[in-house]
Amino acid sequence: MLRLCTTAFALCAALVGEAHAALAITYGQTTNLRCSGGVCVATAPDATFGIKEIQKRLAYGDLTVVADDLAGDIVVDAPFHWASAHDLELFAAHDIRIDKTIDVAGPGGVTLTSNDGRTDGTLSFGPGGNVHFWATTNALTINYAPYALVNSLPALIGAIAAHPSNNYALAADWDADAHGTYLSVPVPTLFHGAFDGLGHAIEHLRVRPDSAGNGFAGLFYSVAKEGSVAHLKLTAARFWGRYGKTVGGIAVLNQGLLTGNSVQGTFSAIQSNMGGVVGSNSGTVLDCHAQVQMSSTNGGGLGGIAANNLAGAMIDRSSSKGALSGSGLAFVGGLAAANAGTISRSWSSANATTGNGTNHSASAAGGLVGINADRSASVSIVNSHATGDAAAGSDALAGGLTGASRFDGTISAVYATGAVSGGARSFVGGMTGEYDSEGLSFASSYWDLDTSGVSNPAHGAGNIDSAPGITGLSDAALKAALPSGFDPAVWGRDPGINGGLPYLLSNLPN
């Protein structure tokens, strides 16, 4: 079964060209559904439940909607609302995908249960999907765990300060503009619970630390190993970093799970490590996306998703767009400044720029990762691509995918197409600026000979000729078919998608 994509379900199914079994909540008629005693169950792989009938049933009683193994998924393709005190329950054997608004205007409760009978199902929200509550006293249960509703950032701050291990959810969009600029991380408490944005946005969040605090900037300071932040949007956000401190849009530090979040905003600092979603990640970042403008003077590390993806950490099915620029001695990567963990099924179209280096060791720019290295861990980049430009000053490193790749690890089933450039004495490669073959291996790794500006087939790595596992392809060849080593269960190719370049089935470009 095709996993639901990160854009609207109907679009994803059409793009990938496969049928997908689901119970769809739509504007149309109800089909292939059996209802009895307030419980409606799909009776075929493709079932529909019309919103007029849903609203009618909720006006007079509780409603449970079930997609068992026949349909597998529930997809909310049309908005609906009710104002009665009756409860709605959605139970799916696999995924629940909410692409439109579920509007709870009265005191009714909501239960969302995904993965009820399978092993890899998720709850997810499309760009226009959310669960909106008009009050904060309603009951909400997500995957058998109760959540308390909050309707503002101050309410969330107070709730977590009092009970940092509880579960919370954002009832509606919230505009932080009226609260001005926060002078420290709004949620400073180590968070052990679960927070779900329910597809809502916090707009105009501004964090500019003063000298009285610890200097870090982000929404959460630290998410504990058992903690999670999910399905939250930060829009028109603004973060400033103090000298030598770390900045992360959703969290400064993450040991737990960040999933289904997005960040759109501007970051600036002096010699700071900054990540669009997380500053330092030692947990899991899944299905997160960032569109950021980021700059740091006098060095630092800049990544569209993470500044540092540490040993044992994971970034999966995530993406970044925008522009990142670090002057001085800086590591800059479209997705991550530094990777010592695993990056998979991810992409970046962000442009990465760094300044002058010293002896090719202190400044690196990569379309996906600035520096991919760790002496004590096996580092991995797999099934990922970069299309943004990578530019470096003199005595530095620049590569289409990584600025530098050192020590242990594996890079496989990847490609890069962005323009790569560097100043005097810099190492510039179509795939990587520097390739240290001590324990590192490339396989099925390709760069575009035409668009990169690196047209010599021997210059996949900037420091050595004809690095093994790295191949230059013409733009036409890269678009003609999936390159050797690319799994068709992971990758797709279509002239109308991603400009004809290979794309990830589970993480479509947008």
Buried (B, 14 or more C-beta within 10 A) or exposed (E): BBBBBBBBBBBBBEBBEEEBBBBBBBEBEBBBBEBEEBBBBBBEBBBBBBBBBBBEBBEEEBBBBBBBEBBBBBBBBBBBBBBBEBBBBBBBBBBBBBBBBBBBEBBBBBBBBBBBEBEEBBBBBBEEBBBBBBEBEBBBBBBEEEBBBBBBBEBBBEBBEEBBEBBBBBBBBBBBEEBEBBBBBBBBBBBBBBBBBBBBBBBBBBBBBEEEBBBBBBBBBBBBEBBBBBBBBBBBBBBBBBEBBBBBBBBBBBBBBBBBBBBBBBBBBBBBBBBBBBBBBBBBBBBBBBBBBBBBBBBBBBBBBBBBBBBBBBBBBBBBBBBBBBBBBBBBBBBBBBBBBBBBBBBBBBBBBBBBBEEBBBBBBBBBBBBBBBEEBBBBBBBBBBBBBBBBBBBBBBBBBBBBBBBBBBBBBBBBBBBBBBBEEBBBBBBBBBBBBEEBBBBBBBBBBBBBBBEEBBBBBBBBEEBBBBBBBEBEBBBEEBBEBBEEEBBBBEEEBBEBBBBBBBBBBB
